[in-house]
Every structure is written in C-alpha cells, then in structure tokens.
C-alpha cells in the first residue's frame, strides 16, 4: 500500500513539475485510462487511445489482427513509459502508436494498367458516389501558435456537433489551416493539432463517437486571404468541417455553408450533351437553388483519360457549361449565380483501365455555396 501511495505521489510530482515548467499547452483532461493519476494528462497519450479505439470500432482488430495488436502494444508501452515519469519519451511513443493505429489495414489498390499512375486523392469537398457532402466553415479565431478552442467559440463547434447528433449516419473530416508564419513543417503540425482539438471537443461535449470523426491538417497550403495583413492571416487560421451525409438533401433545414452534390449524369464518349434520362439528377440542383435564391454554384466537369489532355480539359468544361445552360433555361437561375469549371482527367476517382472506371470519371459535381442566414 505504501509503495502504491509513493508511486502515485511521485507521478503527481512529475506531472506537476512539467506543468509548472510548460503550462497546459500539450495537456487535456485525464479520462482515467492507463491508471495515470492527476486531472490533466499529455494529449498525445489519449490521442493514442482514441486512435486505437477508432481502429477497433472500424473492425480493424479483426481485419488485420496482428498489426492491430502491435499498435495496441505500442500504446500500452507508451503508457508504461509515461507512468514511469519519462514524460517526453512516453509522449513520443504515444505518437508512434497513434501513427500505427491510423495506418492499419491500408486499402488495397485496384488493379490498373501498367501505364496508369496511382489515383491521387481529390479535395475533401469532392463527394463520394451516391452521397452528398455538407461543408461548414467554423468561424474560430486561434491565437498565434495555439490550437486551443477559446470558450467563446463553443457555439461555432456546436454547428457541427448538433448537426451530427441530429443525423447519426453522418461522418466528418475536420480540416485545420494556418497562416504562413513559421516553417511548413511546424504549420502542418499546428493545423493538425487545431483539427484534433475540434475532434476532441465534439467527442467530449456532444458525445460523437471517435469512429465518426477524422482530423486533417493542411498547414498554410490553402489560404483564403492575403497573408500580408493581420486580418488576412486570422482568416487563414481556420477550421472546415466536411460532413459526409447518406440521406436526401430535402431533410436538411437550414442548409449548411456549402453543399457538394455528385450528379450521376452519364455522358457518351466525347459528348457534352445531357441525355433526358439524367434530367432528374440535374433538377436536384435547380430545385435547391430556386428554393434558396441567395445560393451560388460552381458546376465541375470531369472526363476519363481517353484522348489528349487539352481536348479532355475542353470537353469537361463543355459538359459543365451544358449543365449551367440547362439550369438557366429550365429553372431561370441567373447566370451570375452559376459558373462552369473543367478539370479534364486530372481528378480521377477510378482507374481508366476498365469501361466502368472510365464511366465513373465522366461525371459532374455541383459545389453550392449557401450564403443563407
């Protein structure tokens, strides 16, 4: 009993000493896992917990049991080292455990022709087939070099938390961004921490399961304002929530900041004409924009890789423009509210080595900005 008491006191002194030196920058509320005493604990430890638990809920303990056990063992070792008062070493091992858990059961690449390069990930707002994406920009201001959410921004995070509680089939990717102050590597890490802080907030305050949330840091790579001014830099220190929804848009009231719809419009090879069978798909966009007259939309056209790149780029824009023309003619949408953008074959979602893959790549996306208050 005395040994246990001494060990607890020793651990408390270690944590108190670290906290006195460095403050609570890298700490969060202790959930009691790992038998670590104290009210606060290094965030790296519980991030490893969340990563392993998320992998378990995703079924990866059964899909790749050996690798899962290795990740779980790495997490347990990190706690053992941390419990022995080797704080920084334990935190570093926890980061390794998190990386192992996040890398479990990598998806197998589909067969591809020898001439095809691997498919590059498309931007987060690109919807998966048969699903919509609702994109919400959270107006959260961060202090320079900080990832903590200030109390006054709880209502902003609630936009996502309340939405995901109402629609339990939804999942979300929380994206973090920084301004350009600092090195690329540091900004990437800081943006990841900012995204993770929102994930933690959603878990703790709204009860959203960890398996429904993911965090992704982009650093300074996607500025939305000029970094030459304080105001511009503050706008770039932001969070986006990309919510993937498996239900019809009629259920959404009110709409979020942005709606991204993948239209199942099949184009004949080398054609930009919309066939009557697919009018109903395009009508979804027209009906939505009629109902909400303050919305604007970018119609994106995509092709497969058959033919010269320049021709595909032109063809994809023509396909997008044909949708714009349809919306103007049938629904009376003002041309100022619509624009067409062609990407050619630069954003593949399937391999072009099969007819089915090429058909998936000949597609239209509608990115609708919902400036509704």
Order of alpha helices (4+ residues) and beta strands (2+ residues): alpha-beta-beta-alpha-alpha-alpha-alpha-beta-alpha-beta-alpha-beta-alpha-beta-beta-alpha-beta-alpha-beta-alpha-beta
